[in-house]
Structure formats: C-alpha cells, structure tokens
Amino acid sequence: MTPDRPVLRGTSQNPDVFFQAREACNKYYDAAPAIVQAQMDKFAKIVGRAYHLFDYVARQMPSA
C-alpha cells in the first residue's frame, strides 16, 4: 500500500445512504407491471387471446 498506487479494498455504507440507493430504483419496479401489461395487450392483438398480469378465478367451497 503506497500513495503512488492506491487500492480500494472494501467500502462501508451507512444505513441512510444504503436505503436512499434502494429507494431510488423503486420507480423502475413500480413501472414494470404497466409495461408488461402493455406488451401482453400487443401480443393479444396478434394471437387473439387476452392475457393479464393476474386472472382471478372464483372457486366455490364445497358445502359441509
């Protein structure tokens, strides 16, 4: 280790800096469902079948 050839071996982040970085990427995660659904809609126009991010199917419970 000399001043002529400095080397960075490891770093440390405090929690505030770490969470700022994690929160900065949330906008991409928030935008993803709308982008995927838009692509599914384009695909549906081609193949003639609609696809959705979530398809809820009601299931009847058997009577006791």
N, C-alpha and C positions, 0 to 999 in steps of 0.2 A: 504494500500500500504506500504509494508515493503521491505527492501532489502533481507530479508530471503525468501520471496515468491513473486518474481517479476511477473507481469502480463502485457501482451501487449494488450492494449485496441483498438488501432487504428493505422494505418500507413498512410504515405503520400509518394507519388512518384512524383518526378519532371517530367515534360513532356519528357525530354530526355530519362530517364530510362523507362518510360511507353512505348514510341514508339520503343525503342530497343527491348523490350519484344514482342510487337506486330509484329514487322518485323521479329523476329526470327522464328515465326510459319508460315511465308509465304511459305516456301519450301514445307510444307505439303499440303497447298491449291493448289500450283502450280502442284504438282504431282498427285492430285486426279483425274483430267479428264483422264489422260492416264491409270491409274489403273482401273477406271470404264469402260473405253472402252475395255481394255484387258479382263475384266470379261464378258462384253457383247459379245465379239468375241468368247469366250469359250462357252457361252450359245448358240450362234448362230450355232455353230458346232453341238450341241446336238439337237436343235429343228428345224434346217433347215431354220430359218428366221433371217436375219441380222437386228441388232439394232444398232443405233448410238446415240451419245450424242445429236446431232441436225440433224434433217431432214428438209431441206429447200424445200418448195413446191412453185413453181411459180404460182401466181394467176393472171389471166388476168383481167384487169379492164374493166368494161362494157363501151361501146362507148356511147357517149352522143348524 
